């Protein structure tokens, strides 16, 4: 074979391998809520765009849905079966309300960069590396059950000091004994507030920064027969 032609073929092969190499870190498309369909159900294909891996282009196991600024149907319903997701991300100022009866298990957490976000669907914490983060000027209200299991949940509230950026409105559940209990580690200058019944049997909250408060207008119930550690 002609040496020049061989060299050309060789360099073309190298270029192709470079383009296809996973080491280049090609960024995958994102599973994004549009709310463009007539209803506001998560199971409706027309409400999503991007790389959702579920049937017909809805969220699938391991996806990290994004709820962008300007989306429609901002009061949504998770009507999917119980599902495991990575992260729920709210990057803009548009406020969303997420309802639903089935548990969403999270492996990475929740990132609220803007807006007032409300999640009423029940959540479960899959790992101790999971973080719920609220940026300054934003807020997150968790109205459903949050199941910690035996894991540590880090709540990072980056609102200004004295400003409530994250609230637990529903029941928080955890392990049944001192060696197997759920724990919340609080960081960031803002305030984390507990409302209503927070009945984890062995309650452990690490206040590393900022403040933790309860509802001043009503009773806040912690474990009746267990222990609370601060």
JOMOQUI-V610599 format. One record per pair of residues at least 12 apart in sequence whose C-alpha atoms are under 8 Angstrom apart, sorted by the first residue. I is the first residue (numbers start at 1). J is the second residue. Records with the same first field share a line. If there is no record, write none. Layout:
I=J, J
//
This chain:
28=51
29=50, 51
30=49, 50, 51, 52, 64, 65, 66
31=48, 49, 50, 51, 52, 59, 63, 64, 65, 66
32=48, 49, 50, 51, 52, 65, 66, 67, 68
33=47, 48, 49, 65, 66, 67, 68, 71
34=46, 47, 48, 49, 67, 68, 71, 72
35=47, 48, 71, 72, 73, 74
36=48, 71, 72, 73
39=73
40=73, 74, 75, 76, 77
41=76, 77, 78, 79
42=58, 59, 76, 77, 78, 79, 80
43=58, 78, 79, 80
44=58
45=57, 58
52=65
60=83, 85
61=83, 84, 85
62=84, 85, 86
63=85, 86, 87
64=85, 86, 87, 88, 89
65=87, 88, 89
66=88, 89, 90, 91
67=88, 89, 90, 91, 96
68=90, 91, 92, 94
69=90, 91, 92, 93, 94
70=94
71=94
74=94, 95, 96, 97
75=96, 97, 98, 99
76=96, 97, 98, 99
77=98, 99, 100
78=98, 99, 100, 101, 102, 121
79=100, 101, 102
80=102
81=102, 103
82=102, 103, 104, 105
83=103, 104, 105
84=104, 105, 106, 107
85=104, 105, 106, 107
86=106, 107, 108, 109
87=106, 107, 108, 109, 110, 111
88=109, 110, 111
89=110, 111, 112, 113
90=111, 112, 113, 114, 115, 117
91=111, 112, 113, 114
92=113, 114, 115
93=113, 114, 115, 116
94=114, 115, 116
95=115, 116, 117, 118
96=116, 117, 118
97=117, 118, 119, 120
98=118, 119, 120, 121
99=119, 120, 121
100=120, 121, 122
101=121, 122
102=121, 122
103=121, 122, 123, 124
104=121, 122, 123, 124
105=123, 124, 125, 126
106=123, 124, 125, 126, 130
107=125, 126, 127, 130
108=127, 129, 130, 131
109=130, 131, 132, 133
110=131, 132, 133
111=132, 133, 134
112=133, 134, 135, 138, 139, 140
113=134, 135, 136, 138
114=134, 135, 136, 137, 138, 139
115=137, 138, 139
116=138, 139, 140, 141
117=138, 139, 140, 141
118=140, 141, 142, 143
119=140, 141, 142, 143, 144
120=142, 143, 144
121=143, 144, 145
122=143, 144, 145, 146
123=144, 145, 146, 147
124=146, 147, 148, 149
125=146, 147, 148, 149, 151, 153
126=148, 149, 151
127=151, 152
128=151, 152, 153
129=152, 153, 154
130=152, 153, 154
131=153, 154, 155, 156
132=153, 154, 155, 156
133=155, 156, 157, 158
134=156, 157, 158, 159, 165, 166
135=157, 158, 159
136=157, 158, 159, 160, 165
137=159, 160, 165
138=159, 165
139=164, 165, 166
140=165, 166, 167
141=166, 167, 168, 169
142=166, 167, 168, 169, 170
143=168, 169, 170
144=169, 170, 171
145=170, 171, 172, 173
146=170, 171, 172, 173
147=172, 173, 174
148=172, 173, 174, 175, 182, 183
149=173, 174, 175, 181, 182
150=174, 175, 180, 181, 182, 183
151=181, 182, 183
152=182, 183, 184, 185
153=182, 183, 184, 185
154=184, 185, 186, 187
155=184, 185, 186, 187, 192
156=186, 187, 188
157=186, 187, 188, 189, 190, 191, 192
158=188, 189, 190
159=188, 189, 190, 191
160=189, 190
161=189, 190, 191, 210, 211
162=189, 190, 191, 210, 211
163=190, 191
164=190, 191, 192, 193
165=190, 191, 192
166=191, 192, 193
167=192, 193, 194, 195
168=193, 194, 195
169=194, 195, 196, 197
170=195, 196, 197, 198
171=196, 197, 198, 199, 200
172=197, 198, 199, 200
173=198, 199, 200, 201
174=200, 201, 202, 203
175=200, 201, 202
176=201, 202
177=201, 202
178=202
181=201, 202, 203, 204
182=200, 202, 203, 204
183=203, 204, 205, 206
184=204, 205, 206
185=205, 206, 207, 208
186=205, 206, 207, 208, 209, 210
187=207, 208, 209, 210
188=208, 209, 210
189=209, 210, 211
190=210, 211
191=210, 211, 212, 213
192=211, 212, 213
193=212, 213, 214, 215
194=212, 213, 214, 215, 220
195=214, 215, 219, 220
196=215, 218, 219, 220, 221
197=220, 221, 222
198=220, 221, 222, 223
199=221, 222, 223, 224
200=222, 223, 226
201=223, 224, 225, 226, 227
202=223, 226, 227, 228, 229
203=222, 223, 226, 227, 228, 229
204=228, 229, 230
205=228, 229, 230
206=230
207=230
//
